[in-house]
């Protein structure tokens, strides 16, 4: 068996792992990058990029199919070539993966080890049966995998996850999607717009991770006007019937339904890839799911020289967060035992559905119970949104009564991916609502809707301040 020594060993060569490797090398330390699976990030292979390629095709089909209200009519029927759609998705996906592979190929061969690593101790790893690595510190960046409940495994190749979709050669006739989170909504709507008979079922009332009840309600109304979206529904049974899956479920109103579909697409969450790491051989404290307890500020596992970064830590499974995580973990691993808490960017998340869903800064569910006012805009009457016939959804912004600072927002509407960036920047710069209203707003743009919400928030902040002053006057007079 080969024996190696290094300053930092990194398990996983995805987004977080590559970022950690670069950070360690930038610190002038030795690093070994260990990868057992194919090179190429989750984002490039089966995540962000192929899903957006499928969504782009769906948007093209939807635009063509819904042009009549503009006076634009298609002669004859709209034809969607599923094989051509999937061919482009896979070709472009492979192109994005190629860029990642080029960056990996640029890493010296002496810094890369192929195989699956497991812990022998806090500082010793064994890679398959061929290499033992002793490191000053170790970064776990093994990512996550889609979760399929055991009850569905008997369906064989008729149960799929999002990873499988991007290897299809053609579009199926019918699909049931379990889950209305980010993946379920994005893929479910895309498949439906591409002519696939699609049903989306979720056991709760959630949609795309929104926590603001009014924003969520506006989004659900828009989705249900277009999609067979059943929330607060329960799956009663599933069975294989040839090349079909027969699913019985109960909708929110108590009605029983049975459908036969080509595929059951499970989008009910992902699990961290830690099971095969043999973390029980380390000093890490493991929870009941086998996850190591770690400090979210430093990404350090207990007091050990082990750090955990990216999707595997289950905090924010987003590419830009994984890249930041990798950098923080790499820097701390290189500096161990002298470590620093991470300087986080303002949180931001986007769901590329239609309407788009997004969150920037503090979410509704995390707001304090007092001292906050909420401004809002309903896009149903927003000028540019009506022009584009994209006038659906709501945007709600949160302001702090104490100092007028902008805290965050949740939103459903057109072009929210761009609005979310503006608002995340405002949060990171700690701008007040008043300062944001001094910024330029062009006409006619969707951003004018943001201005409406901010004006509503500013008005309520002023009223709250006046009320506080009046209460203070009363206290003085009574004294």
Buried (B, 14 or more C-beta within 10 A) or exposed (E): EEEBEBBBBBBBBBBBBBBBBBBBBEBEBBBBBBBBBEBBBBBBBBBBBBBBBBBBBBBBBBEEBEBEEEEEEEEEEEEBEBEEBBEBBBEBBBEBBEEBBEEBEEBEEEBBBBBBBBBBEBBBBBBBEEBBBBBBBBBBBBBBBBEBEEEBEEBEEBBBBBBBBBBBEEBBEBBBBBBBBBBBBBBBBBBBBBBBBBBBBBBEBBBBBBBBEBBBBBBBEBBBEBBBBBBBBEBEEBEBEEEBBBBBBBBEEEEEBEBEBBBBBBBBBBBBBBEEBBBEBBBBEBEEEBBBEBBEEBBBBBEBBBBBBBBBBBBBBBBEBBBBBBBBBBBBBBBBEEBEEBEBEBBBBBBBBBBBBBBBBBBBEEBEEEEBBBBBBBBBEBBBBEEEEBBBBBBBBBBBBEEBBBBBBBBBBBBBBBBBBBBBBBBBEEBBBBBBBEEEEEEEBBBBBBBBBBBBBBEBBBEBEEEEEEEEEEEEEEE
